């Protein structure tokens, strides 16, 4: 995750169904939301990257998704 973009991989039963670089803006979040809606009870995991991951975290919370935020030293 960076200021401009994030890497997205969505797996269903261990198989990648979506894999792309998402822009960290309204267009990127809209695409992500559409893709998440196609998955029943998605398990969302992302790396905490300070200020850059806060927008994703807020987006997920605003859309009632639970997630796991990893802090990698």
PDB file of N, CA, C and O in Angstrom, chain B, residues numbered from 101:
ATOM      1  N   UNK B 101       0.856  -1.165   0.000  1.00  0.00           N
ATOM      2  CA  UNK B 101       0.000   0.000   0.000  1.00  0.00           C
ATOM      3  C   UNK B 101       0.904   1.230   0.000  1.00  0.00           C
ATOM      4  O   UNK B 101       1.838   1.335   0.795  1.00  0.00           O
ATOM      5  N   UNK B 102       0.613   2.133  -0.887  1.00  0.00           N
ATOM      6  CA  UNK B 102       1.367   3.379  -0.945  1.00  0.00           C
ATOM      7  C   UNK B 102       0.378   4.536  -1.015  1.00  0.00           C
ATOM      8  O   UNK B 102      -0.835   4.334  -0.966  1.00  0.00           O
ATOM      9  N   UNK B 103       0.901   5.730  -1.127  1.00  0.00           N
ATOM     10  CA  UNK B 103       0.044   6.912  -1.212  1.00  0.00           C
ATOM     11  C   UNK B 103      -0.887   6.849  -2.421  1.00  0.00           C
ATOM     12  O   UNK B 103      -2.040   7.272  -2.341  1.00  0.00           O
ATOM     13  N   UNK B 104      -0.398   6.331  -3.520  1.00  0.00           N
ATOM     14  CA  UNK B 104      -1.128   6.376  -4.783  1.00  0.00           C
ATOM     15  C   UNK B 104      -1.917   5.099  -5.075  1.00  0.00           C
ATOM     16  O   UNK B 104      -3.004   5.166  -5.648  1.00  0.00           O
ATOM     17  N   UNK B 105      -1.386   3.943  -4.692  1.00  0.00           N
ATOM     18  CA  UNK B 105      -2.038   2.693  -5.088  1.00  0.00           C
ATOM     19  C   UNK B 105      -1.859   1.590  -4.055  1.00  0.00           C
ATOM     20  O   UNK B 105      -1.035   1.683  -3.145  1.00  0.00           O
ATOM     21  N   UNK B 106      -2.657   0.545  -4.227  1.00  0.00           N
ATOM     22  CA  UNK B 106      -2.591  -0.647  -3.377  1.00  0.00           C
ATOM     23  C   UNK B 106      -2.719  -1.878  -4.260  1.00  0.00           C
ATOM     24  O   UNK B 106      -3.376  -1.842  -5.300  1.00  0.00           O
ATOM     25  N   UNK B 107      -2.092  -2.960  -3.842  1.00  0.00           N
ATOM     26  CA  UNK B 107      -2.216  -4.231  -4.548  1.00  0.00           C
ATOM     27  C   UNK B 107      -3.401  -4.989  -3.965  1.00  0.00           C
ATOM     28  O   UNK B 107      -3.528  -5.115  -2.748  1.00  0.00           O
ATOM     29  N   UNK B 108      -4.259  -5.486  -4.832  1.00  0.00           N
ATOM     30  CA  UNK B 108      -5.459  -6.215  -4.415  1.00  0.00           C
ATOM     31  C   UNK B 108      -5.393  -7.635  -4.969  1.00  0.00           C
ATOM     32  O   UNK B 108      -5.108  -7.844  -6.148  1.00  0.00           O
ATOM     33  N   UNK B 109      -5.657  -8.596  -4.105  1.00  0.00           N
ATOM     34  CA  UNK B 109      -5.813  -9.991  -4.528  1.00  0.00           C
ATOM     35  C   UNK B 109      -7.036 -10.531  -3.805  1.00  0.00           C
ATOM     36  O   UNK B 109      -7.097 -10.501  -2.576  1.00  0.00           O
ATOM     37  N   UNK B 110      -8.000 -11.020  -4.555  1.00  0.00           N
ATOM     38  CA  UNK B 110      -9.209 -11.600  -3.978  1.00  0.00           C
ATOM     39  C   UNK B 110      -9.230 -13.071  -4.362  1.00  0.00           C
ATOM     40  O   UNK B 110      -9.216 -13.428  -5.540  1.00  0.00           O
ATOM     41  N   UNK B 111      -9.263 -13.917  -3.333  1.00  0.00           N
ATOM     42  CA  UNK B 111      -9.265 -15.355  -3.539  1.00  0.00           C
ATOM     43  C   UNK B 111     -10.590 -15.947  -3.076  1.00  0.00           C
ATOM     44  O   UNK B 111     -11.160 -15.508  -2.077  1.00  0.00           O
ATOM     45  N   UNK B 112     -11.067 -16.926  -3.792  1.00  0.00           N
ATOM     46  CA  UNK B 112     -12.250 -17.691  -3.404  1.00  0.00           C
ATOM     47  C   UNK B 112     -11.830 -19.157  -3.409  1.00  0.00           C
ATOM     48  O   UNK B 112     -11.423 -19.696  -4.438  1.00  0.00           O
ATOM     49  N   UNK B 113     -11.936 -19.792  -2.247  1.00  0.00           N
ATOM     50  CA  UNK B 113     -11.498 -21.190  -2.099  1.00  0.00           C
ATOM     51  C   UNK B 113     -10.059 -21.379  -2.569  1.00  0.00           C
ATOM     52  O   UNK B 113      -9.734 -22.377  -3.212  1.00  0.00           O
ATOM     53  N   UNK B 114      -9.192 -20.404  -2.240  1.00  0.00           N
ATOM     54  CA  UNK B 114      -7.783 -20.489  -2.579  1.00  0.00           C
ATOM     55  C   UNK B 114      -7.433 -20.137  -4.010  1.00  0.00           C
ATOM     56  O   UNK B 114      -6.261 -20.186  -4.383  1.00  0.00           O
ATOM     57  N   UNK B 115      -8.414 -19.786  -4.818  1.00  0.00           N
ATOM     58  CA  UNK B 115      -8.163 -19.446  -6.223  1.00  0.00           C
ATOM     59  C   UNK B 115      -8.364 -17.952  -6.444  1.00  0.00           C
ATOM     60  O   UNK B 115      -9.388 -17.391  -6.056  1.00  0.00           O
ATOM     61  N   UNK B 116      -7.369 -17.307  -7.076  1.00  0.00           N
ATOM     62  CA  UNK B 116      -7.477 -15.872  -7.352  1.00  0.00           C
ATOM     63  C   UNK B 116      -8.582 -15.601  -8.353  1.00  0.00           C
ATOM     64  O   UNK B 116      -8.601 -16.162  -9.448  1.00  0.00           O
ATOM     65  N   UNK B 117      -9.509 -14.726  -7.957  1.00  0.00           N
ATOM     66  CA  UNK B 117     -10.565 -14.321  -8.881  1.00  0.00           C
ATOM     67  C   UNK B 117     -10.386 -12.867  -9.316  1.00  0.00           C
ATOM     68  O   UNK B 117     -10.926 -12.445 -10.339  1.00  0.00           O
ATOM     69  N   UNK B 118      -9.623 -12.106  -8.529  1.00  0.00           N
ATOM     70  CA  UNK B 118      -9.280 -10.724  -8.882  1.00  0.00           C
ATOM     71  C   UNK B 118      -7.852 -10.471  -8.416  1.00  0.00           C
ATOM     72  O   UNK B 118      -7.463 -10.898  -7.328  1.00  0.00           O
ATOM     73  N   UNK B 119      -7.080  -9.782  -9.233  1.00  0.00           N
ATOM     74  CA  UNK B 119      -5.706  -9.434  -8.893  1.00  0.00           C
ATOM     75  C   UNK B 119      -5.346  -8.187  -9.685  1.00  0.00           C
ATOM     76  O   UNK B 119      -5.216  -8.245 -10.908  1.00  0.00           O
ATOM     77  N   UNK B 120      -5.181  -7.043  -8.987  1.00  0.00           N
ATOM     78  CA  UNK B 120      -4.915  -5.798  -9.701  1.00  0.00           C
ATOM     79  C   UNK B 120      -4.316  -4.749  -8.769  1.00  0.00           C
ATOM     80  O   UNK B 120      -4.310  -4.906  -7.548  1.00  0.00           O
ATOM     81  N   UNK B 121      -3.817  -3.687  -9.372  1.00  0.00           N
ATOM     82  CA  UNK B 121      -3.362  -2.520  -8.628  1.00  0.00           C
ATOM     83  C   UNK B 121      -4.516  -1.537  -8.583  1.00  0.00           C
ATOM     84  O   UNK B 121      -5.039  -1.125  -9.618  1.00  0.00           O
ATOM     85  N   UNK B 122      -4.906  -1.165  -7.372  1.00  0.00           N
ATOM     86  CA  UNK B 122      -6.045  -0.274  -7.160  1.00  0.00           C
ATOM     87  C   UNK B 122      -5.547   1.135  -6.865  1.00  0.00           C
ATOM     88  O   UNK B 122      -4.639   1.312  -6.053  1.00  0.00           O
ATOM     89  N   UNK B 123      -6.121   2.122  -7.506  1.00  0.00           N
ATOM     90  CA  UNK B 123      -5.795   3.502  -7.158  1.00  0.00           C
ATOM     91  C   UNK B 123      -6.486   3.831  -5.833  1.00  0.00           C
ATOM     92  O   UNK B 123      -7.623   3.420  -5.601  1.00  0.00           O
ATOM     93  N   UNK B 124      -5.803   4.562  -4.981  1.00  0.00           N
ATOM     94  CA  UNK B 124      -6.348   4.915  -3.666  1.00  0.00           C
ATOM     95  C   UNK B 124      -7.189   6.182  -3.763  1.00  0.00           C
ATOM     96  O   UNK B 124      -6.897   7.193  -3.123  1.00  0.00           O
ATOM     97  N   UNK B 125      -8.229   6.107  -4.571  1.00  0.00           N
ATOM     98  CA  UNK B 125      -9.146   7.232  -4.748  1.00  0.00           C
ATOM     99  C   UNK B 125     -10.562   6.683  -4.872  1.00  0.00           C
ATOM    100  O   UNK B 125     -10.773   5.477  -4.741  1.00  0.00           O
ATOM    101  N   UNK B 126     -11.520   7.545  -5.121  1.00  0.00           N
ATOM    102  CA  UNK B 126     -12.924   7.121  -5.191  1.00  0.00           C
ATOM    103  C   UNK B 126     -13.143   6.047  -6.252  1.00  0.00           C
ATOM    104  O   UNK B 126     -13.931   5.124  -6.043  1.00  0.00           O
ATOM    105  N   UNK B 127     -12.461   6.156  -7.379  1.00  0.00           N
ATOM    106  CA  UNK B 127     -12.617   5.168  -8.448  1.00  0.00           C
ATOM    107  C   UNK B 127     -12.096   3.806  -7.995  1.00  0.00           C
ATOM    108  O   UNK B 127     -12.751   2.784  -8.205  1.00  0.00           O
ATOM    109  N   UNK B 128     -10.929   3.795  -7.381  1.00  0.00           N
ATOM    110  CA  UNK B 128     -10.348   2.537  -6.899  1.00  0.00           C
ATOM    111  C   UNK B 128     -11.192   1.892  -5.815  1.00  0.00           C
ATOM    112  O   UNK B 128     -11.410   0.680  -5.830  1.00  0.00           O
ATOM    113  N   UNK B 129     -11.672   2.703  -4.866  1.00  0.00           N
ATOM    114  CA  UNK B 129     -12.493   2.157  -3.788  1.00  0.00           C
ATOM    115  C   UNK B 129     -13.837   1.660  -4.318  1.00  0.00           C
ATOM    116  O   UNK B 129     -14.380   0.684  -3.799  1.00  0.00           O
ATOM    117  N   UNK B 130     -14.373   2.307  -5.325  1.00  0.00           N
ATOM    118  CA  UNK B 130     -15.622   1.860  -5.936  1.00  0.00           C
ATOM    119  C   UNK B 130     -15.435   0.491  -6.595  1.00  0.00           C
ATOM    120  O   UNK B 130     -16.288  -0.389  -6.471  1.00  0.00           O
ATOM    121  N   UNK B 131     -14.327   0.324  -7.287  1.00  0.00           N
ATOM    122  CA  UNK B 131     -14.034  -0.972  -7.910  1.00  0.00           C
ATOM    123  C   UNK B 131     -13.882  -2.051  -6.847  1.00  0.00           C
ATOM    124  O   UNK B 131     -14.427  -3.146  -6.982  1.00  0.00           O
ATOM    125  N   UNK B 132     -13.137  -1.737  -5.786  1.00  0.00           N
ATOM    126  CA  UNK B 132     -12.936  -2.701  -4.709  1.00  0.00           C
ATOM    127  C   UNK B 132     -14.270  -3.096  -4.084  1.00  0.00           C
ATOM    128  O   UNK B 132     -14.514  -4.277  -3.834  1.00  0.00           O
ATOM    129  N   UNK B 133     -15.125  -2.122  -3.833  1.00  0.00           N
ATOM    130  CA  UNK B 133     -16.431  -2.406  -3.242  1.00  0.00           C
ATOM    131  C   UNK B 133     -17.237  -3.348  -4.136  1.00  0.00           C
ATOM    132  O   UNK B 133     -17.849  -4.301  -3.653  1.00  0.00           O
ATOM    133  N   UNK B 134     -17.233  -3.079  -5.423  1.00  0.00           N
ATOM    134  CA  UNK B 134     -17.942  -3.954  -6.352  1.00  0.00           C
ATOM    135  C   UNK B 134     -17.406  -5.375  -6.317  1.00  0.00           C
ATOM    136  O   UNK B 134     -18.175  -6.336  -6.354  1.00  0.00           O
ATOM    137  N   UNK B 135     -16.085  -5.511  -6.246  1.00  0.00           N
ATOM    138  CA  UNK B 135     -15.481  -6.842  -6.200  1.00  0.00           C
ATOM    139  C   UNK B 135     -15.762  -7.538  -4.872  1.00  0.00           C
ATOM    140  O   UNK B 135     -16.015  -8.743  -4.850  1.00  0.00           O
ATOM    141  N   UNK B 136     -15.722  -6.797  -3.770  1.00  0.00           N
ATOM    142  CA  UNK B 136     -16.003  -7.400  -2.462  1.00  0.00           C
ATOM    143  C   UNK B 136     -17.441  -7.897  -2.377  1.00  0.00           C
ATOM    144  O   UNK B 136     -17.712  -8.906  -1.727  1.00  0.00           O
ATOM    145  N   UNK B 137     -18.347  -7.208  -3.019  1.00  0.00           N
ATOM    146  CA  UNK B 137     -19.759  -7.610  -2.983  1.00  0.00           C
ATOM    147  C   UNK B 137     -20.007  -8.935  -3.698  1.00  0.00           C
ATOM    148  O   UNK B 137     -21.049  -9.558  -3.497  1.00  0.00           O
ATOM    149  N   UNK B 138     -19.067  -9.368  -4.526  1.00  0.00           N
ATOM    150  CA  UNK B 138     -19.237 -10.645  -5.230  1.00  0.00           C
ATOM    151  C   UNK B 138     -18.792 -11.834  -4.385  1.00  0.00           C
ATOM    152  O   UNK B 138     -18.970 -12.984  -4.785  1.00  0.00           O
ATOM    153  N   UNK B 139     -18.212 -11.559  -3.214  1.00  0.00           N
ATOM    154  CA  UNK B 139     -17.679 -12.618  -2.354  1.00  0.00           C
ATOM    155  C   UNK B 139     -18.522 -12.715  -1.085  1.00  0.00           C
ATOM    156  O   UNK B 139     -18.766 -11.706  -0.423  1.00  0.00           O
ATOM    157  N   UNK B 140     -18.963 -13.918  -0.746  1.00  0.00           N
ATOM    158  CA  UNK B 140     -19.747 -14.146   0.467  1.00  0.00           C
ATOM    159  C   UNK B 140     -18.816 -14.120   1.681  1.00  0.00           C
ATOM    160  O   UNK B 140     -17.868 -14.902   1.753  1.00  0.00           O
ATOM    161  N   UNK B 141     -19.082 -13.236   2.618  1.00  0.00           N
ATOM    162  CA  UNK B 141     -18.299 -13.091   3.853  1.00  0.00           C
ATOM    163  C   UNK B 141     -16.793 -12.996   3.575  1.00  0.00           C
ATOM    164  O   UNK B 141     -16.041 -13.887   3.971  1.00  0.00           O
ATOM    165  N   UNK B 142     -16.349 -11.945   2.909  1.00  0.00           N
ATOM    166  CA  UNK B 142     -14.917 -11.832   2.605  1.00  0.00           C
ATOM    167  C   UNK B 142     -14.078 -11.671   3.871  1.00  0.00           C
ATOM    168  O   UNK B 142     -14.488 -11.003   4.821  1.00  0.00           O
ATOM    169  N   UNK B 143     -12.916 -12.283   3.870  1.00  0.00           N
ATOM    170  CA  UNK B 143     -11.926 -12.098   4.927  1.00  0.00           C
ATOM    171  C   UNK B 143     -10.895 -11.131   4.368  1.00  0.00           C
ATOM    172  O   UNK B 143     -10.181 -11.455   3.420  1.00  0.00           O
ATOM    173  N   UNK B 144     -10.820  -9.949   4.954  1.00  0.00           N
ATOM    174  CA  UNK B 144      -9.988  -8.877   4.415  1.00  0.00           C
ATOM    175  C   UNK B 144      -8.772  -8.701   5.310  1.00  0.00           C
ATOM    176  O   UNK B 144      -8.896  -8.532   6.523  1.00  0.00           O
ATOM    177  N   UNK B 145      -7.603  -8.741   4.699  1.00  0.00           N
ATOM    178  CA  UNK B 145      -6.344  -8.589   5.422  1.00  0.00           C
ATOM    179  C   UNK B 145      -5.509  -7.565   4.672  1.00  0.00           C
ATOM    180  O   UNK B 145      -5.370  -7.638   3.451  1.00  0.00           O
ATOM    181  N   UNK B 146      -4.946  -6.596   5.418  1.00  0.00           N
ATOM    182  CA  UNK B 146      -4.049  -5.635   4.785  1.00  0.00           C
ATOM    183  C   UNK B 146      -2.963  -5.213   5.760  1.00  0.00           C
ATOM    184  O   UNK B 146      -3.104  -5.345   6.975  1.00  0.00           O
ATOM    185  N   UNK B 147      -1.885  -4.704   5.198  1.00  0.00           N
ATOM    186  CA  UNK B 147      -0.756  -4.250   5.997  1.00  0.00           C
ATOM    187  C   UNK B 147      -0.989  -2.817   6.453  1.00  0.00           C
ATOM    188  O   UNK B 147      -1.366  -1.952   5.662  1.00  0.00           O
ATOM    189  N   UNK B 148      -0.758  -2.580   7.744  1.00  0.00           N
ATOM    190  CA  UNK B 148      -0.840  -1.227   8.279  1.00  0.00           C
ATOM    191  C   UNK B 148       0.380  -0.451   7.796  1.00  0.00           C
ATOM    192  O   UNK B 148       1.518  -0.823   8.083  1.00  0.00           O
ATOM    193  N   UNK B 149       0.135   0.624   7.066  1.00  0.00           N
ATOM    194  CA  UNK B 149       1.234   1.436   6.536  1.00  0.00           C
ATOM    195  C   UNK B 149       1.069   2.893   6.962  1.00  0.00           C
ATOM    196  O   UNK B 149       1.323   3.813   6.185  1.00  0.00           O
ATOM    197  N   UNK B 150       0.642   3.085   8.200  1.00  0.00           N
ATOM    198  CA  UNK B 150       0.478   4.445   8.710  1.00  0.00           C
ATOM    199  C   UNK B 150      -0.654   5.172   8.023  1.00  0.00           C
ATOM    200  O   UNK B 150      -1.752   4.637   7.870  1.00  0.00           O
ATOM    201  N   UNK B 151      -0.379   6.397   7.610  1.00  0.00           N
ATOM    202  CA  UNK B 151      -1.431   7.237   7.036  1.00  0.00           C
ATOM    203  C   UNK B 151      -2.005   6.655   5.748  1.00  0.00           C
ATOM    204  O   UNK B 151      -3.167   6.906   5.429  1.00  0.00           O
ATOM    205  N   UNK B 152      -1.217   5.885   5.002  1.00  0.00           N
ATOM    206  CA  UNK B 152      -1.695   5.358   3.722  1.00  0.00           C
ATOM    207  C   UNK B 152      -2.795   4.313   3.902  1.00  0.00           C
ATOM    208  O   UNK B 152      -3.717   4.248   3.089  1.00  0.00           O
ATOM    209  N   UNK B 153      -2.714   3.506   4.940  1.00  0.00           N
ATOM    210  CA  UNK B 153      -3.723   2.462   5.138  1.00  0.00           C
ATOM    211  C   UNK B 153      -4.972   2.981   5.841  1.00  0.00           C
ATOM    212  O   UNK B 153      -5.987   2.286   5.870  1.00  0.00           O
ATOM    213  N   UNK B 154      -4.925   4.160   6.398  1.00  0.00           N
ATOM    214  CA  UNK B 154      -6.093   4.700   7.114  1.00  0.00           C
ATOM    215  C   UNK B 154      -7.287   4.939   6.197  1.00  0.00           C
ATOM    216  O   UNK B 154      -8.429   4.764   6.620  1.00  0.00           O
ATOM    217  N   UNK B 155      -7.047   5.329   4.965  1.00  0.00           N
ATOM    218  CA  UNK B 155      -8.165   5.532   4.024  1.00  0.00           C
ATOM    219  C   UNK B 155      -8.872   4.215   3.735  1.00  0.00           C
ATOM    220  O   UNK B 155     -10.101   4.165   3.680  1.00  0.00           O
ATOM    221  N   UNK B 156      -8.095   3.142   3.551  1.00  0.00           N
ATOM    222  CA  UNK B 156      -8.697   1.828   3.324  1.00  0.00           C
ATOM    223  C   UNK B 156      -9.467   1.384   4.563  1.00  0.00           C
ATOM    224  O   UNK B 156     -10.584   0.878   4.456  1.00  0.00           O
ATOM    225  N   UNK B 157      -8.881   1.569   5.714  1.00  0.00           N
ATOM    226  CA  UNK B 157      -9.539   1.195   6.963  1.00  0.00           C
ATOM    227  C   UNK B 157     -10.867   1.938   7.117  1.00  0.00           C
ATOM    228  O   UNK B 157     -11.880   1.323   7.450  1.00  0.00           O
ATOM    229  N   UNK B 158     -10.875   3.230   6.882  1.00  0.00           N
ATOM    230  CA  UNK B 158     -12.106   4.024   6.985  1.00  0.00           C
ATOM    231  C   UNK B 158     -13.137   3.559   5.958  1.00  0.00           C
ATOM    232  O   UNK B 158     -14.324   3.458   6.270  1.00  0.00           O
ATOM    233  N   UNK B 159     -12.689   3.278   4.746  1.00  0.00           N
ATOM    234  CA  UNK B 159     -13.584   2.788   3.695  1.00  0.00           C
ATOM    235  C   UNK B 159     -14.245   1.480   4.113  1.00  0.00           C
ATOM    236  O   UNK B 159     -15.456   1.318   3.961  1.00  0.00           O
ATOM    237  N   UNK B 160     -13.458   0.551   4.634  1.00  0.00           N
ATOM    238  CA  UNK B 160     -14.003  -0.740   5.057  1.00  0.00           C
ATOM    239  C   UNK B 160     -14.999  -0.572   6.198  1.00  0.00           C
ATOM    240  O   UNK B 160     -16.057  -1.201   6.200  1.00  0.00           O
ATOM    241  N   UNK B 161     -14.665   0.270   7.161  1.00  0.00           N
ATOM    242  CA  UNK B 161     -15.570   0.511   8.286  1.00  0.00           C
ATOM    243  C   UNK B 161     -16.856   1.187   7.820  1.00  0.00           C
ATOM    244  O   UNK B 161     -17.943   0.828   8.274  1.00  0.00           O
ATOM    245  N   UNK B 162     -16.742   2.153   6.928  1.00  0.00           N
ATOM    246  CA  UNK B 162     -17.928   2.852   6.403  1.00  0.00           C
ATOM    247  C   UNK B 162     -18.867   1.906   5.660  1.00  0.00           C
ATOM    248  O   UNK B 162     -20.074   2.140   5.596  1.00  0.00           O
ATOM    249  N   UNK B 163     -18.302   0.833   5.099  1.00  0.00           N
ATOM    250  CA  UNK B 163     -19.100  -0.130   4.343  1.00  0.00           C
ATOM    251  C   UNK B 163     -19.362  -1.422   5.131  1.00  0.00           C
ATOM    252  O   UNK B 163     -19.756  -2.441   4.564  1.00  0.00           O
ATOM    253  N   UNK B 164     -19.136  -1.356   6.440  1.00  0.00           N
ATOM    254  CA  UNK B 164     -19.444  -2.461   7.365  1.00  0.00           C
ATOM    255  C   UNK B 164     -18.699  -3.761   7.067  1.00  0.00           C
ATOM    256  O   UNK B 164     -19.251  -4.849   7.230  1.00  0.00           O
ATOM    257  N   UNK B 165     -17.449  -3.646   6.634  1.00  0.00           N
ATOM    258  CA  UNK B 165     -16.615  -4.828   6.445  1.00  0.00           C
ATOM    259  C   UNK B 165     -15.677  -4.970   7.634  1.00  0.00           C
ATOM    260  O   UNK B 165     -15.109  -3.985   8.107  1.00  0.00           O
ATOM    261  N   UNK B 166     -15.516  -6.199   8.116  1.00  0.00           N
ATOM    262  CA  UNK B 166     -14.517  -6.462   9.141  1.00  0.00           C
ATOM    263  C   UNK B 166     -13.204  -6.787   8.435  1.00  0.00           C
ATOM    264  O   UNK B 166     -13.201  -7.187   7.271  1.00  0.00           O
ATOM    265  N   UNK B 167     -12.101  -6.616   9.138  1.00  0.00           N
ATOM    266  CA  UNK B 167     -10.795  -6.803   8.518  1.00  0.00           C
ATOM    267  C   UNK B 167      -9.760  -7.144   9.576  1.00  0.00           C
ATOM    268  O   UNK B 167      -9.994  -6.993  10.775  1.00  0.00           O
ATOM    269  N   UNK B 168      -8.620  -7.604   9.105  1.00  0.00           N
ATOM    270  CA  UNK B 168      -7.441  -7.813   9.936  1.00  0.00           C
ATOM    271  C   UNK B 168      -6.369  -6.887   9.392  1.00  0.00           C
ATOM    272  O   UNK B 168      -6.056  -6.910   8.202  1.00  0.00           O
ATOM    273  N   UNK B 169      -5.811  -6.070  10.276  1.00  0.00           N
ATOM    274  CA  UNK B 169      -4.741  -5.139   9.891  1.00  0.00           C
ATOM    275  C   UNK B 169      -3.439  -5.670  10.474  1.00  0.00           C
ATOM    276  O   UNK B 169      -3.302  -5.792  11.691  1.00  0.00           O
ATOM    277  N   UNK B 170      -2.489  -5.985   9.606  1.00  0.00           N
ATOM    278  CA  UNK B 170      -1.203  -6.520  10.038  1.00  0.00           C
ATOM    279  C   UNK B 170      -0.197  -5.402  10.236  1.00  0.00           C
ATOM    280  O   UNK B 170      -0.103  -4.480   9.425  1.00  0.00           O
ATOM    281  N   UNK B 171       0.555  -5.495  11.325  1.00  0.00           N
ATOM    282  CA  UNK B 171       1.673  -4.585  11.550  1.00  0.00           C
ATOM    283  C   UNK B 171       2.946  -5.392  11.397  1.00  0.00           C
ATOM    284  O   UNK B 171       3.264  -6.233  12.237  1.00  0.00           O
ATOM    285  N   UNK B 172       3.663  -5.136  10.334  1.00  0.00           N
ATOM    286  CA  UNK B 172       4.894  -5.872  10.060  1.00  0.00           C
ATOM    287  C   UNK B 172       6.070  -4.975  10.423  1.00  0.00           C
ATOM    288  O   UNK B 172       6.235  -3.895   9.854  1.00  0.00           O
ATOM    289  N   UNK B 173       6.893  -5.431  11.382  1.00  0.00           N
ATOM    290  CA  UNK B 173       8.019  -4.578  11.821  1.00  0.00           C
ATOM    291  C   UNK B 173       9.078  -4.392  10.755  1.00  0.00           C
ATOM    292  O   UNK B 173      10.072  -3.704  10.986  1.00  0.00           O
TER     293      UNK B 173
END
